[in-house]
Amino acid sequence: MAERTRNQVVAFRVTKAERRQIDTKVRSSGLSQQAYLLRAALEEPIYVVGELKPIGRASCRERV
């Protein structure tokens, strides 16, 4: 299997409140921040076990 190299950086600015929301969702997901944001950006549903519903896009919420 070919080894994948991630050598590109994606950075963006958020408010303190947005950062707290992101951190809370990342912690709830049990994923690393990188894994969480990659999945969210690539439109894959992220399920938080305690809530059993996807986090993110409205189209994902309609599947529940």
C-alpha positions as YAML, in Angstrom:
chain: A
units: angstrom
residues:
- id: 1
  name: MET
  ca: [0.00, 0.00, 0.00]
- id: 2
  name: ALA
  ca: [1.32, 3.45, -0.89]
- id: 3
  name: GLU
  ca: [2.09, 5.66, 2.07]
- id: 4
  name: ARG
  ca: [0.18, 8.93, 2.04]
- id: 5
  name: THR
  ca: [2.01, 12.15, 2.90]
- id: 6
  name: ARG
  ca: [0.08, 15.13, 4.19]
- id: 7
  name: ASN
  ca: [2.30, 18.11, 3.51]
- id: 8
  name: GLN
  ca: [-0.31, 20.80, 2.85]
- id: 9
  name: VAL
  ca: [-1.52, 23.16, 5.60]
- id: 10
  name: VAL
  ca: [-5.06, 24.54, 5.84]
- id: 11
  name: ALA
  ca: [-5.50, 27.32, 8.39]
- id: 12
  name: PHE
  ca: [-8.41, 29.60, 9.19]
- id: 13
  name: ARG
  ca: [-9.36, 32.10, 11.87]
- id: 14
  name: VAL
  ca: [-12.27, 31.77, 14.28]
- id: 15
  name: THR
  ca: [-13.70, 33.74, 17.17]
- id: 16
  name: LYS
  ca: [-13.21, 32.59, 20.78]
- id: 17
  name: ALA
  ca: [-16.81, 31.37, 20.84]
- id: 18
  name: GLU
  ca: [-16.37, 29.42, 17.60]
- id: 19
  name: ARG
  ca: [-13.17, 27.86, 18.94]
- id: 20
  name: ARG
  ca: [-14.97, 26.72, 22.09]
- id: 21
  name: GLN
  ca: [-17.73, 25.17, 19.97]
- id: 22
  name: ILE
  ca: [-15.22, 23.37, 17.76]
- id: 23
  name: ASP
  ca: [-13.25, 22.13, 20.78]
- id: 24
  name: THR
  ca: [-16.43, 20.84, 22.44]
- id: 25
  name: LYS
  ca: [-17.50, 18.94, 19.33]
- id: 26
  name: VAL
  ca: [-14.00, 17.53, 18.80]
- id: 27
  name: ARG
  ca: [-13.85, 16.28, 22.41]
- id: 28
  name: SER
  ca: [-17.36, 14.80, 22.15]
- id: 29
  name: SER
  ca: [-16.46, 12.97, 18.94]
- id: 30
  name: GLY
  ca: [-13.44, 11.20, 20.42]
- id: 31
  name: LEU
  ca: [-11.47, 12.04, 17.28]
- id: 32
  name: SER
  ca: [-8.35, 14.13, 16.96]
- id: 33
  name: GLN
  ca: [-8.96, 17.69, 15.83]
- id: 34
  name: GLN
  ca: [-7.37, 16.89, 12.47]
- id: 35
  name: ALA
  ca: [-9.53, 13.80, 11.93]
- id: 36
  name: TYR
  ca: [-12.69, 15.64, 13.01]
- id: 37
  name: LEU
  ca: [-12.11, 18.63, 10.73]
- id: 38
  name: LEU
  ca: [-11.11, 16.44, 7.78]
- id: 39
  name: ARG
  ca: [-14.30, 14.41, 8.08]
- id: 40
  name: ALA
  ca: [-16.43, 17.52, 8.53]
- id: 41
  name: ALA
  ca: [-14.84, 19.22, 5.52]
- id: 42
  name: LEU
  ca: [-15.23, 16.14, 3.35]
- id: 43
  name: GLU
  ca: [-18.94, 15.93, 4.23]
- id: 44
  name: GLU
  ca: [-18.77, 12.60, 5.99]
- id: 45
  name: PRO
  ca: [-21.28, 12.40, 8.84]
- id: 46
  name: ILE
  ca: [-19.72, 12.47, 12.30]
- id: 47
  name: TYR
  ca: [-21.77, 10.74, 14.97]
- id: 48
  name: VAL
  ca: [-21.39, 11.62, 18.63]
- id: 49
  name: VAL
  ca: [-22.23, 8.46, 20.57]
- id: 50
  name: GLY
  ca: [-23.93, 10.29, 23.43]
- id: 51
  name: GLU
  ca: [-26.34, 12.09, 21.10]
- id: 52
  name: LEU
  ca: [-26.55, 9.54, 18.27]
- id: 53
  name: LYS
  ca: [-26.97, 12.19, 15.62]
- id: 54
  name: PRO
  ca: [-24.60, 13.63, 13.02]
- id: 55
  name: ILE
  ca: [-22.78, 16.89, 13.51]
- id: 56
  name: GLY
  ca: [-22.52, 19.28, 10.61]
- id: 57
  name: ARG
  ca: [-24.38, 19.80, 7.38]
- id: 58
  name: ALA
  ca: [-28.18, 19.91, 7.29]
- id: 59
  name: SER
  ca: [-28.25, 17.20, 4.61]
- id: 60
  name: CYS
  ca: [-26.54, 14.83, 7.04]
- id: 61
  name: ARG
  ca: [-29.10, 15.57, 9.75]
- id: 62
  name: GLU
  ca: [-31.92, 14.60, 7.41]
- id: 63
  name: ARG
  ca: [-30.61, 11.02, 7.29]
- id: 64
  name: VAL
  ca: [-31.29, 10.44, 11.01]
...
